[in-house]
Amino acid sequence: MFQKKVSRATRAWSALDKLLTSLRKGYMLYIYKVNRLGHHIKHSLDMVAELEFKGVGFVSLNDTIAA
């Protein structure tokens, strides 16, 4: 389990980076809300597309988005 803690001053996304590099084909990523995945909604949706390309499943628990 990874938890993202972002300081507004540093915008550190190290937990997200670690998560994304640890995902492999066949894995499934569950996330609370899709907007927690990226800096803005377009970035989040681009990341979902990248996960799908890598063969990683995706489910947002609060949104109706799954890949």
mmCIF file of the N, C-alpha and C atoms, coordinates in Angstrom:
data_MODEL
# 
_entry.id   MODEL 
# 
loop_
_atom_site.group_PDB 
_atom_site.id 
_atom_site.type_symbol 
_atom_site.label_atom_id 
_atom_site.label_alt_id 
_atom_site.label_comp_id 
_atom_site.label_asym_id 
_atom_site.label_entity_id 
_atom_site.label_seq_id 
_atom_site.pdbx_PDB_ins_code 
_atom_site.Cartn_x 
_atom_site.Cartn_y 
_atom_site.Cartn_z 
_atom_site.occupancy 
_atom_site.B_iso_or_equiv 
_atom_site.pdbx_formal_charge 
_atom_site.auth_seq_id 
_atom_site.auth_comp_id 
_atom_site.auth_asym_id 
_atom_site.auth_atom_id 
_atom_site.pdbx_PDB_model_num 
ATOM 1   N N  . MET A 1 1  ? 0.845   -1.166 0.000   1.00 0.00 ? 1  MET A N  1 
ATOM 2   C CA . MET A 1 1  ? 0.000   0.000  0.000   1.00 0.00 ? 1  MET A CA 1 
ATOM 3   C C  . MET A 1 1  ? 0.894   1.233  0.000   1.00 0.00 ? 1  MET A C  1 
ATOM 4   N N  . PHE A 1 2  ? 0.544   2.186  -0.829  1.00 0.00 ? 2  PHE A N  1 
ATOM 5   C CA . PHE A 1 2  ? 1.283   3.440  -0.924  1.00 0.00 ? 2  PHE A CA 1 
ATOM 6   C C  . PHE A 1 2  ? 0.350   4.569  -0.520  1.00 0.00 ? 2  PHE A C  1 
ATOM 7   N N  . GLN A 1 3  ? 0.887   5.542  0.157   1.00 0.00 ? 3  GLN A N  1 
ATOM 8   C CA . GLN A 1 3  ? 0.124   6.722  0.520   1.00 0.00 ? 3  GLN A CA 1 
ATOM 9   C C  . GLN A 1 3  ? 0.890   7.942  0.054   1.00 0.00 ? 3  GLN A C  1 
ATOM 10  N N  . LYS A 1 4  ? 0.201   8.798  -0.668  1.00 0.00 ? 4  LYS A N  1 
ATOM 11  C CA . LYS A 1 4  ? 0.823   10.001 -1.194  1.00 0.00 ? 4  LYS A CA 1 
ATOM 12  C C  . LYS A 1 4  ? 0.693   11.116 -0.165  1.00 0.00 ? 4  LYS A C  1 
ATOM 13  N N  . LYS A 1 5  ? 1.823   11.674 0.225   1.00 0.00 ? 5  LYS A N  1 
ATOM 14  C CA . LYS A 1 5  ? 1.832   12.841 1.101   1.00 0.00 ? 5  LYS A CA 1 
ATOM 15  C C  . LYS A 1 5  ? 2.549   13.945 0.349   1.00 0.00 ? 5  LYS A C  1 
ATOM 16  N N  . VAL A 1 6  ? 1.808   14.971 -0.008  1.00 0.00 ? 6  VAL A N  1 
ATOM 17  C CA . VAL A 1 6  ? 2.363   16.032 -0.835  1.00 0.00 ? 6  VAL A CA 1 
ATOM 18  C C  . VAL A 1 6  ? 2.392   17.328 -0.046  1.00 0.00 ? 6  VAL A C  1 
ATOM 19  N N  . SER A 1 7  ? 3.559   17.899 0.063   1.00 0.00 ? 7  SER A N  1 
ATOM 20  C CA . SER A 1 7  ? 3.701   19.223 0.646   1.00 0.00 ? 7  SER A CA 1 
ATOM 21  C C  . SER A 1 7  ? 3.379   20.234 -0.433  1.00 0.00 ? 7  SER A C  1 
ATOM 22  N N  . ARG A 1 8  ? 2.609   21.210 -0.120  1.00 0.00 ? 8  ARG A N  1 
ATOM 23  C CA . ARG A 1 8  ? 2.286   22.228 -1.133  1.00 0.00 ? 8  ARG A CA 1 
ATOM 24  C C  . ARG A 1 8  ? 3.535   22.960 -1.586  1.00 0.00 ? 8  ARG A C  1 
ATOM 25  N N  . ALA A 1 9  ? 4.509   23.087 -0.716  1.00 0.00 ? 9  ALA A N  1 
ATOM 26  C CA . ALA A 1 9  ? 5.734   23.804 -1.069  1.00 0.00 ? 9  ALA A CA 1 
ATOM 27  C C  . ALA A 1 9  ? 6.612   22.982 -2.002  1.00 0.00 ? 9  ALA A C  1 
ATOM 28  N N  . THR A 1 10 ? 6.740   21.696 -1.764  1.00 0.00 ? 10 THR A N  1 
ATOM 29  C CA . THR A 1 10 ? 7.685   20.890 -2.538  1.00 0.00 ? 10 THR A CA 1 
ATOM 30  C C  . THR A 1 10 ? 7.032   20.125 -3.682  1.00 0.00 ? 10 THR A C  1 
ATOM 31  N N  . ARG A 1 11 ? 5.744   19.871 -3.579  1.00 0.00 ? 11 ARG A N  1 
ATOM 32  C CA . ARG A 1 11 ? 5.038   19.063 -4.589  1.00 0.00 ? 11 ARG A CA 1 
ATOM 33  C C  . ARG A 1 11 ? 5.746   17.730 -4.812  1.00 0.00 ? 11 ARG A C  1 
ATOM 34  N N  . ALA A 1 12 ? 6.198   17.132 -3.745  1.00 0.00 ? 12 ALA A N  1 
ATOM 35  C CA . ALA A 1 12 ? 6.930   15.863 -3.811  1.00 0.00 ? 12 ALA A CA 1 
ATOM 36  C C  . ALA A 1 12 ? 5.957   14.731 -4.124  1.00 0.00 ? 12 ALA A C  1 
ATOM 37  N N  . TRP A 1 13 ? 6.222   14.015 -5.174  1.00 0.00 ? 13 TRP A N  1 
ATOM 38  C CA . TRP A 1 13 ? 5.361   12.915 -5.595  1.00 0.00 ? 13 TRP A CA 1 
ATOM 39  C C  . TRP A 1 13 ? 6.121   11.591 -5.511  1.00 0.00 ? 13 TRP A C  1 
ATOM 40  N N  . SER A 1 14 ? 7.034   11.480 -4.562  1.00 0.00 ? 14 SER A N  1 
ATOM 41  C CA . SER A 1 14 ? 7.892   10.301 -4.499  1.00 0.00 ? 14 SER A CA 1 
ATOM 42  C C  . SER A 1 14 ? 7.114   9.012  -4.267  1.00 0.00 ? 14 SER A C  1 
ATOM 43  N N  . ALA A 1 15 ? 6.076   9.034  -3.442  1.00 0.00 ? 15 ALA A N  1 
ATOM 44  C CA . ALA A 1 15 ? 5.288   7.819  -3.203  1.00 0.00 ? 15 ALA A CA 1 
ATOM 45  C C  . ALA A 1 15 ? 4.599   7.374  -4.483  1.00 0.00 ? 15 ALA A C  1 
ATOM 46  N N  . LEU A 1 16 ? 4.070   8.317  -5.246  1.00 0.00 ? 16 LEU A N  1 
ATOM 47  C CA . LEU A 1 16 ? 3.429   7.988  -6.518  1.00 0.00 ? 16 LEU A CA 1 
ATOM 48  C C  . LEU A 1 16 ? 4.448   7.424  -7.498  1.00 0.00 ? 16 LEU A C  1 
ATOM 49  N N  . ASP A 1 17 ? 5.620   8.023  -7.570  1.00 0.00 ? 17 ASP A N  1 
ATOM 50  C CA . ASP A 1 17 ? 6.669   7.513  -8.454  1.00 0.00 ? 17 ASP A CA 1 
ATOM 51  C C  . ASP A 1 17 ? 7.059   6.086  -8.080  1.00 0.00 ? 17 ASP A C  1 
ATOM 52  N N  . LYS A 1 18 ? 7.208   5.812  -6.788  1.00 0.00 ? 18 LYS A N  1 
ATOM 53  C CA . LYS A 1 18 ? 7.539   4.457  -6.338  1.00 0.00 ? 18 LYS A CA 1 
ATOM 54  C C  . LYS A 1 18 ? 6.445   3.478  -6.719  1.00 0.00 ? 18 LYS A C  1 
ATOM 55  N N  . LEU A 1 19 ? 5.199   3.899  -6.537  1.00 0.00 ? 19 LEU A N  1 
ATOM 56  C CA . LEU A 1 19 ? 4.068   3.047  -6.903  1.00 0.00 ? 19 LEU A CA 1 
ATOM 57  C C  . LEU A 1 19 ? 4.096   2.711  -8.387  1.00 0.00 ? 19 LEU A C  1 
ATOM 58  N N  . LEU A 1 20 ? 4.231   3.732  -9.213  1.00 0.00 ? 20 LEU A N  1 
ATOM 59  C CA . LEU A 1 20 ? 4.176   3.528  -10.664 1.00 0.00 ? 20 LEU A CA 1 
ATOM 60  C C  . LEU A 1 20 ? 5.318   2.652  -11.165 1.00 0.00 ? 20 LEU A C  1 
ATOM 61  N N  . THR A 1 21 ? 6.496   2.771  -10.577 1.00 0.00 ? 21 THR A N  1 
ATOM 62  C CA . THR A 1 21 ? 7.611   1.943  -11.017 1.00 0.00 ? 21 THR A CA 1 
ATOM 63  C C  . THR A 1 21 ? 7.484   0.505  -10.515 1.00 0.00 ? 21 THR A C  1 
ATOM 64  N N  . SER A 1 22 ? 6.689   0.286  -9.469  1.00 0.00 ? 22 SER A N  1 
ATOM 65  C CA . SER A 1 22 ? 6.541   -1.071 -8.941  1.00 0.00 ? 22 SER A CA 1 
ATOM 66  C C  . SER A 1 22 ? 5.459   -1.881 -9.662  1.00 0.00 ? 22 SER A C  1 
ATOM 67  N N  . LEU A 1 23 ? 4.605   -1.212 -10.437 1.00 0.00 ? 23 LEU A N  1 
ATOM 68  C CA . LEU A 1 23 ? 3.508   -1.909 -11.111 1.00 0.00 ? 23 LEU A CA 1 
ATOM 69  C C  . LEU A 1 23 ? 4.020   -2.717 -12.303 1.00 0.00 ? 23 LEU A C  1 
ATOM 70  N N  . ARG A 1 24 ? 3.493   -3.919 -12.433 1.00 0.00 ? 24 ARG A N  1 
ATOM 71  C CA . ARG A 1 24 ? 3.872   -4.821 -13.528 1.00 0.00 ? 24 ARG A CA 1 
ATOM 72  C C  . ARG A 1 24 ? 2.619   -5.281 -14.275 1.00 0.00 ? 24 ARG A C  1 
ATOM 73  N N  . LYS A 1 25 ? 2.813   -5.805 -15.462 1.00 0.00 ? 25 LYS A N  1 
ATOM 74  C CA . LYS A 1 25 ? 1.708   -6.342 -16.263 1.00 0.00 ? 25 LYS A CA 1 
ATOM 75  C C  . LYS A 1 25 ? 0.943   -7.364 -15.430 1.00 0.00 ? 25 LYS A C  1 
ATOM 76  N N  . GLY A 1 26 ? -0.375  -7.226 -15.448 1.00 0.00 ? 26 GLY A N  1 
ATOM 77  C CA . GLY A 1 26 ? -1.232  -8.132 -14.696 1.00 0.00 ? 26 GLY A CA 1 
ATOM 78  C C  . GLY A 1 26 ? -1.604  -7.629 -13.307 1.00 0.00 ? 26 GLY A C  1 
ATOM 79  N N  . TYR A 1 27 ? -0.929  -6.578 -12.832 1.00 0.00 ? 27 TYR A N  1 
ATOM 80  C CA . TYR A 1 27 ? -1.261  -5.998 -11.535 1.00 0.00 ? 27 TYR A CA 1 
ATOM 81  C C  . TYR A 1 27 ? -2.556  -5.194 -11.667 1.00 0.00 ? 27 TYR A C  1 
ATOM 82  N N  . MET A 1 28 ? -3.182  -4.940 -10.539 1.00 0.00 ? 28 MET A N  1 
ATOM 83  C CA . MET A 1 28 ? -4.388  -4.120 -10.499 1.00 0.00 ? 28 MET A CA 1 
ATOM 84  C C  . MET A 1 28 ? -4.155  -2.984 -9.511  1.00 0.00 ? 28 MET A C  1 
ATOM 85  N N  . LEU A 1 29 ? -4.390  -1.763 -9.947  1.00 0.00 ? 29 LEU A N  1 
ATOM 86  C CA . LEU A 1 29 ? -4.237  -0.583 -9.099  1.00 0.00 ? 29 LEU A CA 1 
ATOM 87  C C  . LEU A 1 29 ? -5.614  -0.088 -8.693  1.00 0.00 ? 29 LEU A C  1 
ATOM 88  N N  . TYR A 1 30 ? -5.856  -0.053 -7.386  1.00 0.00 ? 30 TYR A N  1 
ATOM 89  C CA . TYR A 1 30 ? -7.083  0.514  -6.835  1.00 0.00 ? 30 TYR A CA 1 
ATOM 90  C C  . TYR A 1 30 ? -6.714  1.855  -6.215  1.00 0.00 ? 30 TYR A C  1 
ATOM 91  N N  . ILE A 1 31 ? -7.498  2.867  -6.534  1.00 0.00 ? 31 ILE A N  1 
ATOM 92  C CA . ILE A 1 31 ? -7.218  4.203  -6.022  1.00 0.00 ? 31 ILE A CA 1 
ATOM 93  C C  . ILE A 1 31 ? -8.531  4.801  -5.519  1.00 0.00 ? 31 ILE A C  1 
ATOM 94  N N  . TYR A 1 32 ? -8.425  5.622  -4.470  1.00 0.00 ? 32 TYR A N  1 
ATOM 95  C CA . TYR A 1 32 ? -9.624  6.201  -3.850  1.00 0.00 ? 32 TYR A CA 1 
ATOM 96  C C  . TYR A 1 32 ? -10.385 7.098  -4.818  1.00 0.00 ? 32 TYR A C  1 
ATOM 97  N N  . LYS A 1 33 ? -9.705  8.056  -5.420  1.00 0.00 ? 33 LYS A N  1 
ATOM 98  C CA . LYS A 1 33 ? -10.307 8.950  -6.406  1.00 0.00 ? 33 LYS A CA 1 
ATOM 99  C C  . LYS A 1 33 ? -9.294  9.185  -7.513  1.00 0.00 ? 33 LYS A C  1 
ATOM 100 N N  . VAL A 1 34 ? -9.770  9.273  -8.737  1.00 0.00 ? 34 VAL A N  1 
ATOM 101 C CA . VAL A 1 34 ? -8.871  9.404  -9.877  1.00 0.00 ? 34 VAL A CA 1 
ATOM 102 C C  . VAL A 1 34 ? -8.072  10.707 -9.814  1.00 0.00 ? 34 VAL A C  1 
ATOM 103 N N  . ASN A 1 35 ? -8.617  11.748 -9.220  1.00 0.00 ? 35 ASN A N  1 
ATOM 104 C CA . ASN A 1 35 ? -7.879  13.007 -9.158  1.00 0.00 ? 35 ASN A CA 1 
ATOM 105 C C  . ASN A 1 35 ? -6.694  12.943 -8.205  1.00 0.00 ? 35 ASN A C  1 
ATOM 106 N N  . ARG A 1 36 ? -6.559  11.887 -7.404  1.00 0.00 ? 36 ARG A N  1 
ATOM 107 C CA . ARG A 1 36 ? -5.420  11.711 -6.521  1.00 0.00 ? 36 ARG A CA 1 
ATOM 108 C C  . ARG A 1 36 ? -4.223  11.119 -7.270  1.00 0.00 ? 36 ARG A C  1 
ATOM 109 N N  . LEU A 1 37 ? -4.432  10.700 -8.504  1.00 0.00 ? 37 LEU A N  1 
ATOM 110 C CA . LEU A 1 37 ? -3.377  10.060 -9.280  1.00 0.00 ? 37 LEU A CA 1 
ATOM 111 C C  . LEU A 1 37 ? -2.469  11.065 -9.975  1.00 0.00 ? 37 LEU A C  1 
ATOM 112 N N  . GLY A 1 38 ? -2.987  12.212 -10.350 1.00 0.00 ? 38 GLY A N  1 
ATOM 113 C CA . GLY A 1 38 ? -2.184  13.170 -11.105 1.00 0.00 ? 38 GLY A CA 1 
ATOM 114 C C  . GLY A 1 38 ? -2.345  14.582 -10.605 1.00 0.00 ? 38 GLY A C  1 
ATOM 115 N N  . HIS A 1 39 ? -1.628  15.489 -11.235 1.00 0.00 ? 39 HIS A N  1 
ATOM 116 C CA . HIS A 1 39 ? -1.655  16.895 -10.854 1.00 0.00 ? 39 HIS A CA 1 
ATOM 117 C C  . HIS A 1 39 ? -2.989  17.556 -11.220 1.00 0.00 ? 39 HIS A C  1 
ATOM 118 N N  . HIS A 1 40 ? -3.613  17.104 -12.287 1.00 0.00 ? 40 HIS A N  1 
ATOM 119 C CA . HIS A 1 40 ? -4.912  17.602 -12.723 1.00 0.00 ? 40 HIS A CA 1 
ATOM 120 C C  . HIS A 1 40 ? -5.588  16.469 -13.471 1.00 0.00 ? 40 HIS A C  1 
ATOM 121 N N  . ILE A 1 41 ? -6.838  16.614 -13.819 1.00 0.00 ? 41 ILE A N  1 
ATOM 122 C CA . ILE A 1 41 ? -7.616  15.503 -14.377 1.00 0.00 ? 41 ILE A CA 1 
ATOM 123 C C  . ILE A 1 41 ? -7.025  14.972 -15.685 1.00 0.00 ? 41 ILE A C  1 
ATOM 124 N N  . LYS A 1 42 ? -6.537  15.852 -16.556 1.00 0.00 ? 42 LYS A N  1 
ATOM 125 C CA . LYS A 1 42 ? -5.948  15.365 -17.805 1.00 0.00 ? 42 LYS A CA 1 
ATOM 126 C C  . LYS A 1 42 ? -4.721  14.515 -17.512 1.00 0.00 ? 42 LYS A C  1 
ATOM 127 N N  . HIS A 1 43 ? -3.887  14.952 -16.593 1.00 0.00 ? 43 HIS A N  1 
ATOM 128 C CA . HIS A 1 43 ? -2.712  14.180 -16.210 1.00 0.00 ? 43 HIS A CA 1 
ATOM 129 C C  . HIS A 1 43 ? -3.135  12.826 -15.637 1.00 0.00 ? 43 HIS A C  1 
ATOM 130 N N  . SER A 1 44 ? -4.174  12.822 -14.811 1.00 0.00 ? 44 SER A N  1 
ATOM 131 C CA . SER A 1 44 ? -4.672  11.575 -14.228 1.00 0.00 ? 44 SER A CA 1 
ATOM 132 C C  . SER A 1 44 ? -5.144  10.616 -15.318 1.00 0.00 ? 44 SER A C  1 
ATOM 133 N N  . LEU A 1 45 ? -5.914  11.127 -16.267 1.00 0.00 ? 45 LEU A N  1 
ATOM 134 C CA . LEU A 1 45 ? -6.426  10.274 -17.343 1.00 0.00 ? 45 LEU A CA 1 
ATOM 135 C C  . LEU A 1 45 ? -5.308  9.790  -18.256 1.00 0.00 ? 45 LEU A C  1 
ATOM 136 N N  . ASP A 1 46 ? -4.300  10.614 -18.489 1.00 0.00 ? 46 ASP A N  1 
ATOM 137 C CA . ASP A 1 46 ? -3.133  10.179 -19.260 1.00 0.00 ? 46 ASP A CA 1 
ATOM 138 C C  . ASP A 1 46 ? -2.415  9.033  -18.535 1.00 0.00 ? 46 ASP A C  1 
ATOM 139 N N  . MET A 1 47 ? -2.342  9.135  -17.215 1.00 0.00 ? 47 MET A N  1 
ATOM 140 C CA . MET A 1 47 ? -1.685  8.085  -16.438 1.00 0.00 ? 47 MET A CA 1 
ATOM 141 C C  . MET A 1 47 ? -2.493  6.789  -16.488 1.00 0.00 ? 47 MET A C  1 
ATOM 142 N N  . VAL A 1 48 ? -3.809  6.889  -16.473 1.00 0.00 ? 48 VAL A N  1 
ATOM 143 C CA . VAL A 1 48 ? -4.662  5.703  -16.598 1.00 0.00 ? 48 VAL A CA 1 
ATOM 144 C C  . VAL A 1 48 ? -4.421  5.041  -17.954 1.00 0.00 ? 48 VAL A C  1 
ATOM 145 N N  . ALA A 1 49 ? -4.320  5.837  -19.011 1.00 0.00 ? 49 ALA A N  1 
ATOM 146 C CA . ALA A 1 49 ? -4.038  5.294  -20.349 1.00 0.00 ? 49 ALA A CA 1 
ATOM 147 C C  . ALA A 1 49 ? -2.677  4.607  -20.376 1.00 0.00 ? 49 ALA A C  1 
ATOM 148 N N  . GLU A 1 50 ? -1.691  5.191  -19.715 1.00 0.00 ? 50 GLU A N  1 
ATOM 149 C CA . GLU A 1 50 ? -0.357  4.585  -19.646 1.00 0.00 ? 50 GLU A CA 1 
ATOM 150 C C  . GLU A 1 50 ? -0.396  3.258  -18.888 1.00 0.00 ? 50 GLU A C  1 
ATOM 151 N N  . LEU A 1 51 ? -1.160  3.213  -17.809 1.00 0.00 ? 51 LEU A N  1 
ATOM 152 C CA . LEU A 1 51 ? -1.312  1.960  -17.056 1.00 0.00 ? 51 LEU A CA 1 
ATOM 153 C C  . LEU A 1 51 ? -1.937  0.883  -17.936 1.00 0.00 ? 51 LEU A C  1 
ATOM 154 N N  . GLU A 1 52 ? -2.969  1.261  -18.673 1.00 0.00 ? 52 GLU A N  1 
ATOM 155 C CA . GLU A 1 52 ? -3.630  0.313  -19.572 1.00 0.00 ? 52 GLU A CA 1 
ATOM 156 C C  . GLU A 1 52 ? -2.639  -0.191 -20.626 1.00 0.00 ? 52 GLU A C  1 
ATOM 157 N N  . PHE A 1 53 ? -1.827  0.700  -21.175 1.00 0.00 ? 53 PHE A N  1 
ATOM 158 C CA . PHE A 1 53 ? -0.822  0.321  -22.162 1.00 0.00 ? 53 PHE A CA 1 
ATOM 159 C C  . PHE A 1 53 ? 0.168   -0.686 -21.579 1.00 0.00 ? 53 PHE A C  1 
ATOM 160 N N  . LYS A 1 54 ? 0.525   -0.516 -20.301 1.00 0.00 ? 54 LYS A N  1 
ATOM 161 C CA . LYS A 1 54 ? 1.458   -1.419 -19.631 1.00 0.00 ? 54 LYS A CA 1 
ATOM 162 C C  . LYS A 1 54 ? 0.811   -2.727 -19.193 1.00 0.00 ? 54 LYS A C  1 
ATOM 163 N N  . GLY A 1 55 ? -0.518  -2.834 -19.351 1.00 0.00 ? 55 GLY A N  1 
ATOM 164 C CA . GLY A 1 55 ? -1.206  -4.055 -18.946 1.00 0.00 ? 55 GLY A CA 1 
ATOM 165 C C  . GLY A 1 55 ? -1.573  -4.087 -17.475 1.00 0.00 ? 55 GLY A C  1 
ATOM 166 N N  . VAL A 1 56 ? -1.617  -2.902 -16.865 1.00 0.00 ? 56 VAL A N  1 
ATOM 167 C CA . VAL A 1 56 ? -1.992  -2.784 -15.455 1.00 0.00 ? 56 VAL A CA 1 
ATOM 168 C C  . VAL A 1 56 ? -3.456  -2.376 -15.380 1.00 0.00 ? 56 VAL A C  1 
ATOM 169 N N  . GLY A 1 57 ? -4.247  -3.123 -14.615 1.00 0.00 ? 57 GLY A N  1 
ATOM 170 C CA . GLY A 1 57 ? -5.650  -2.783 -14.424 1.00 0.00 ? 57 GLY A CA 1 
ATOM 171 C C  . GLY A 1 57 ? -5.783  -1.590 -13.491 1.00 0.00 ? 57 GLY A C  1 
ATOM 172 N N  . PHE A 1 58 ? -6.906  -0.896 -13.586 1.00 0.00 ? 58 PHE A N  1 
ATOM 173 C CA . PHE A 1 58 ? -7.119  0.312  -12.797 1.00 0.00 ? 58 PHE A CA 1 
ATOM 174 C C  . PHE A 1 58 ? -8.571  0.395  -12.373 1.00 0.00 ? 58 PHE A C  1 
ATOM 175 N N  . VAL A 1 59 ? -8.803  0.684  -11.089 1.00 0.00 ? 59 VAL A N  1 
ATOM 176 C CA . VAL A 1 59 ? -10.153 0.911  -10.576 1.00 0.00 ? 59 VAL A CA 1 
ATOM 177 C C  . VAL A 1 59 ? -10.114 2.092  -9.628  1.00 0.00 ? 59 VAL A C  1 
ATOM 178 N N  . SER A 1 60 ? -11.003 3.044  -9.855  1.00 0.00 ? 60 SER A N  1 
ATOM 179 C CA . SER A 1 60 ? -11.181 4.164  -8.926  1.00 0.00 ? 60 SER A CA 1 
ATOM 180 C C  . SER A 1 60 ? -12.380 3.821  -8.049  1.00 0.00 ? 60 SER A C  1 
ATOM 181 N N  . LEU A 1 61 ? -12.190 3.823  -6.759  1.00 0.00 ? 61 LEU A N  1 
ATOM 182 C CA . LEU A 1 61 ? -13.243 3.412  -5.834  1.00 0.00 ? 61 LEU A CA 1 
ATOM 183 C C  . LEU A 1 61 ? -14.375 4.434  -5.717  1.00 0.00 ? 61 LEU A C  1 
ATOM 184 N N  . ASN A 1 62 ? -14.109 5.698  -5.976  1.00 0.00 ? 62 ASN A N  1 
ATOM 185 C CA . ASN A 1 62 ? -15.131 6.742  -5.847  1.00 0.00 ? 62 ASN A CA 1 
ATOM 186 C C  . ASN A 1 62 ? -15.632 7.281  -7.174  1.00 0.00 ? 62 ASN A C  1 
ATOM 187 N N  . ASP A 1 63 ? -15.004 6.918  -8.263  1.00 0.00 ? 63 ASP A N  1 
ATOM 188 C CA . ASP A 1 63 ? -15.404 7.386  -9.585  1.00 0.00 ? 63 ASP A CA 1 
ATOM 189 C C  . ASP A 1 63 ? -15.818 6.168  -10.417 1.00 0.00 ? 63 ASP A C  1 
ATOM 190 N N  . THR A 1 64 ? -16.513 6.408  -11.490 1.00 0.00 ? 64 THR A N  1 
ATOM 191 C CA . THR A 1 64 ? -16.931 5.310  -12.349 1.00 0.00 ? 64 THR A CA 1 
ATOM 192 C C  . THR A 1 64 ? -15.941 5.110  -13.479 1.00 0.00 ? 64 THR A C  1 
ATOM 193 N N  . ILE A 1 65 ? -14.658 4.997  -13.102 1.00 0.00 ? 65 ILE A N  1 
ATOM 194 C CA . ILE A 1 65 ? -13.601 4.798  -14.083 1.00 0.00 ? 65 ILE A CA 1 
ATOM 195 C C  . ILE A 1 65 ? -12.882 3.493  -13.753 1.00 0.00 ? 65 ILE A C  1 
ATOM 196 N N  . ALA A 1 66 ? -12.776 2.632  -14.736 1.00 0.00 ? 66 ALA A N  1 
ATOM 197 C CA . ALA A 1 66 ? -12.033 1.387  -14.586 1.00 0.00 ? 66 ALA A CA 1 
ATOM 198 C C  . ALA A 1 66 ? -11.447 1.042  -15.944 1.00 0.00 ? 66 ALA A C  1 
ATOM 199 N N  . ALA A 1 67 ? -10.274 0.448  -15.928 1.00 0.00 ? 67 ALA A N  1 
ATOM 200 C CA . ALA A 1 67 ? -9.617  0.058  -17.177 1.00 0.00 ? 67 ALA A CA 1 
ATOM 201 C C  . ALA A 1 67 ? -9.055  -1.337 -17.016 1.00 0.00 ? 67 ALA A C  1 
# 
